[in-house]
Amino acid sequence: METGGNSLPSGPDGVKRKVSYFYDPEVGNYYYGQGHAMKPHRIRMTHALLAHYGLLQHMQVLKPTPARDRDLCKFHADDYVNFLRAITPETQQDQLRLLKRFNVGEDCPVFDGLYAFCQTYAGGSVGGAVKLNQGSCDIAINWAGGLHHAKKCEASGFCYVNDIVLGILELLKVHERVLYVDIDIHHGDGVEEAFYTTDRVMTVSFHKFGDYFPGTGDIRDIGYGKGKYYSLNVPLDDGIDDESYQSLFKPIIGKVMEVYRPGAVVLQCGADSLSGDRLGCFNLSIKGHAECVRFIRSFNVPLLLVGGGGYTIRNVARCWCYETGVALGIEVDDKMPQHEYYEYFGPDYNLHVAPSNMENKNSRQLLDEIRERLLDYLSKLQHAPSAQFQERPPDTQLLEDDEDQDDGDARWDPDSDMDSDDDRKPLPGRVKREYVESEPKNLAPTMMAIDEPSIKVEQDNSNKSSDQHTDMNS
């Protein structure tokens, strides 16, 4: 059942899309610490591939304006944001009580520049949402975002600030309904929890379930109150392959699009669901993963693409490069161009990698049962809900010179049911397991020049009344 999925004009990729791509050249310098699985360097590797494949020249390339305290506090608690801003590796030993309270430590360490890192990746997702709201692009991309585990008052699973929730809140200023889809191997718990009691946001998460971080995402978890049936969870087992995955993804998302009719979609493209991931246990190819992007793109709805997990970093860069091409409607060559991280991709130096021969523990019967149950949930949604707008809140202001305006801590609340319930107890989480991955030695991470020849790189000032941007020369 792919109703609506073939809504494009004829042709292999249909119509081209206007794409805004957010990238800060500093993002690859942030370092979680020795042995930690999360490596922001993968974002710089992705950008290098995009540059050398010639994809940057087909997009508006924007440097995100860092999110300010007030922007982060539209979802996160003031005291948590204050803590993130103040904590440093040098002062953390004096803050043990707060470290425990805010779940900052082993999985979510304190590192140099932590708050600036949060501001950067959140700024990209909010800036992308503003661009979509303004109608100045069809698809916005922020591969540095997608940190879906962060909660209102605590860090979780390598995530400190939930840029996805902040981006969705921005989209809700214009769109009555926003759909969130998550193809990371881990359950999108932070986003689901934020919108669990509202029908203005539907969340759909495809994830490994059963003795796996974060432990949430049971098929029986469907939302609460006005949000009942607006949270969908697709629990999967080890070894799922492209065919099995799409046998669920397309009919479920096709029906969601038909019934819910979202005004905008946010797709979290966590690459730890790929075959061979350091922390993952699925068996998706890059093309199988990207088929999710292609399918959602085909509905011609404003789309925000964000990153997420992904811990075999050479494959993360491969995946997000290919998916950027899918967003643009450009098929990129399998043979990789020479670039500064070329040696990471040996011995074949190809974009695509073959899935493994691991066992697929998802039986046809199990997949059929999951699909039928979720389609049954969707059948209970009679029609798309509507929201009464009294006055549209202004676009988020992401300019430094607005820092001292009034109303800095005001939260925009589109629906009283959307308030996070501090008393709601999440299921006990599990620490993400790590395995050491050997990486090429003596490969100093050369800083990528953000403005490649003929690529116009702009500072994102999308809140300016005139949609003009300042050229930035690195």
Disulfide bonds with the S-S distance in Angstrom:
none
